[in-house]
Amino acid sequence: MSVTPKIHSRNIPLPIQREVRQRCGFGCVICGIPLYEYEHMNEWAIVKRHVADEITLLCDKHHREKTSGLLPKQVVEKANLDPYNLRSGVSKPYDLYFSGNKINAVIGSNLFTYLCPKNSLSVMTPISIDGVPIVSVILMDNHLLLNIIIFDKFNNVVFEIRDNQLFYSTEPWDIQLVGTTLTIRESLGNILIEFKFTPPNLIEITRGKLLLNGVEVKIKPKEILINNNTISYIGNLIFDCTHFLALGPHHPNIKAMYNFNNIDRYK
């Protein structure tokens, strides 16, 4: 009979953390919120071991309730077997606290800044593919609404921010939210997208891929690279520009700084 040895460090090994995230649908097993803590269902102080099957994800509210005795262990164990997010295949919406009439977006060392005139409506779209705004911001009367949509190579939506509400699919290999940084991985060492949120008005896309219909825009810490034509953009400062990169066919009224209508496509 094998016995799991007791250990003295409360730090859960990273591979075990990832296994727990995957099993729990990347959110609190009770309410689905993507802000969570790792919880030893059998109490760390008693077992002093890290076993993935004995660990679950709870948001701060439900973690406090379990610790205080208001949330029975049996309820947590039941939710752990049927996590909230896995039932629907998508995370519970989470509101991001963006506001104001000015947005700063950093994408691969390129800074996009837009200041909305008073009493007007403006839309800033740094990157769009085939008329689909991949990254865009609506600014109106001190309301700042962030919109981002991330596809996989099969055109499946895996992540979306819709008017400041964050959603993600539970299909990716791993999703991790640490502090203000959200990372979605397709496999070990393969990042699909990585964001850093700094409310009230800064969003950073630090690395990853923006994909749609055979178009691939690669984001690196220092550049935006259009893989289809190997054109890159490094260290640009773009002020009050409504459209920067428009890849593929767009409405005639869309006047982008860089427009590639007949871009080659990957099969």
Secondary structure as UniProt FT lines:
FT   HELIX           14..24
FT   TURN            29..31
FT   STRAND          37..40
FT   TURN            41..42
FT   HELIX           44..47
FT   HELIX           52..54
FT   STRAND          55..58
FT   HELIX           60..68
FT   HELIX           73..81
FT   HELIX           84..88
FT   STRAND          94..95
FT   STRAND          102..107
FT   TURN            108..109
FT   STRAND          110..115
FT   TURN            118..119
FT   STRAND          121..129
FT   TURN            130..131
FT   STRAND          132..140
FT   TURN            141..142
FT   STRAND          143..151
FT   TURN            153..154
FT   STRAND          157..162
FT   TURN            163..164
FT   STRAND          165..169
FT   STRAND          174..178
FT   TURN            179..180
FT   STRAND          181..187
FT   TURN            188..189
FT   STRAND          190..198
FT   TURN            199..201
FT   STRAND          202..212
FT   TURN            213..214
FT   STRAND          215..220
FT   TURN            221..222
FT   STRAND          223..226
FT   TURN            227..230
FT   STRAND          231..233
FT   STRAND          237..239
FT   STRAND          243..247
FT   TURN            252..253
FT   STRAND          258..260
FT   TURN            261..262
//
